Amino acid sequence: MEFDPELHQKVRYFKHLYVVFLDEFPDFLLADHTYTVVLHPIWKDWIVRMTSEAVRREMTVTKGDCILEGHAVLQ
């Protein structure tokens, strides 16, 4: 799927670009640094939504471990 700033928040995690789905974590932007989210990778300018529970557990991080990116196009 393509990036949509209404639905997605771009974040950096260990210098890699990921997306947080705001429908899945609606409190993300207002939450503190201990809030946990699932990161979804970007591959060839497309967002890959993780559905496997095992992979989602591996991709769960705290907001404090992420750096928020602006709502520009994917880069």
N, C-alpha and C positions, 0 to 999 in steps of 0.2 A: 504494500500500500504506500501511497505517497504521503509526505509530511503535510500535516494540517495544523497550524498553530492553535486552532480552537480545540484540537483533540490531543495534541502531543506537546511534550516539553523536551527539548534537547538538553542532554547533560554530557559532561565529560567524566569518564571514570578511568583512571590510569591512562590519561591522554587519548583514549578512544571515545568516539562519539556514539552515544546510545540515545534511546527515546524512552520516556515514561509516558504511558497512556493515562491521560487525565480522567478518562471515564472510569478507569480501574482504581485510580488514586486521586479522587477529587480534592482532597485536602493537601496535596503535595506542595503547592506554592505557598501556603500559609503555615505549614507544619514546621516543627523545629528539626534540628539536625539528627535526632534519634529516630525519626519516622522512617519506616522501611518500605521499599518499593522494589518492583521487578524491572530490570533493565531489558530493553529489547534492542538487538543489534540492527545496524544499517548495513546493507549489502548492495553495492552498485546503485546507490541513491534510493533504495527501497527499504522500508521498515519491515523487519521480520518479526511477527508477533509470536512469542514463545507460548506454546500451549501445554507442552509436556510438564507435568508436575516436578519431575526430577530436574529438568533444565531450569524451570522457574526457581527452584530452591537454590540452585547454583548461581543464578543471576539476581538474587535478592541481596540488596545492599542498603545502607542507611543513606539518607539524604545528605548527611554531613560528609560522606565519602565522595560526593559528586560535586561537580562545578556546573552551575546552570549556564546554559548558552542562550544567546538571543534567538528570536524567532525568524531569522533569515533562512534562506534556502539551505538545504543540506550541503555540507562541505566536508 
